[in-house]
Amino acid sequence: MVIWQRQREKKPKRVVTKIGDIFCVEFPDNTKGYFQYIANDITQLNSSVIRAFYTHYPIDQEVKNEDIVKDKVDFYAHTILRGGIDFDVWYKIGKSSDIGEENIQNILFTTVPFDFIILPNNEIQKINPLDNWRIWHIGQDMINVGPLPSSLIHKVNHGAVIAFHQIVNRMRLGYYTSNNPINKVVKRCPRPEVHSYLSREEGDRVTYLCFKGNEFERGIVKDGDSTVRICADENIPAYEQLQKGKFSDTNWDFDDFITEEEFNQIWNSTD
């Protein structure tokens, strides 16, 4: 699984959180990123709203708070700050009065319902979640817009309350690894430097894939007794479609994600 977290400490930390606080997340590759607590959203369980910044820095680089909050915003999300603090996944490094207030009311969140509704007579009716998108701004009522208009695809943020480990994934990888019908329309977009490792099984055929950013880099296809290793720069007509595939072309399932170690073990064991 593409999830990283530190071991939980025995005793919760006593950290007071206030709007404006800036938090640091350290990644396994000795880099770090930052997010800021900017609001509470009464419309979504009064959860904390954060803005995560795009730039990653070397782990030992000193970064001033004023430079952090001037950075490009990568995404907005609802989360529970206490969870990340208690599990030692992020830590507070300071605060800034600059919370991007001029943009807060323009932040657009979205969710879709489950694939069923319960009628007044307690009967269950199946529905298509993607026909029932809900959008809202912080503190305002949700609006059902039916199918998501194409003009909003690149403007909406996942509106559910996101677990701390998925916030880390989103900051580190550029996407959430969790399953959500939203991903069928609002495609996952990896950071260009990130490697993603996946596997999929169809009958006797198992395909292992490595992408760098959105581009296919290499893969292994095991089909019965046949095993083929494939690189992006090779001309293999039988696997041309695979080589041209983009990470964002597929709505990957959470269970499709594997670790770099798992992928390399398969790759190195193939003659």
Order of alpha helices (4+ residues) and beta strands (2+ residues): beta-beta-beta-beta-alpha-beta-alpha-beta-alpha-beta-beta-beta-beta-beta-beta-beta-alpha-beta-beta-beta-beta-alpha-alpha
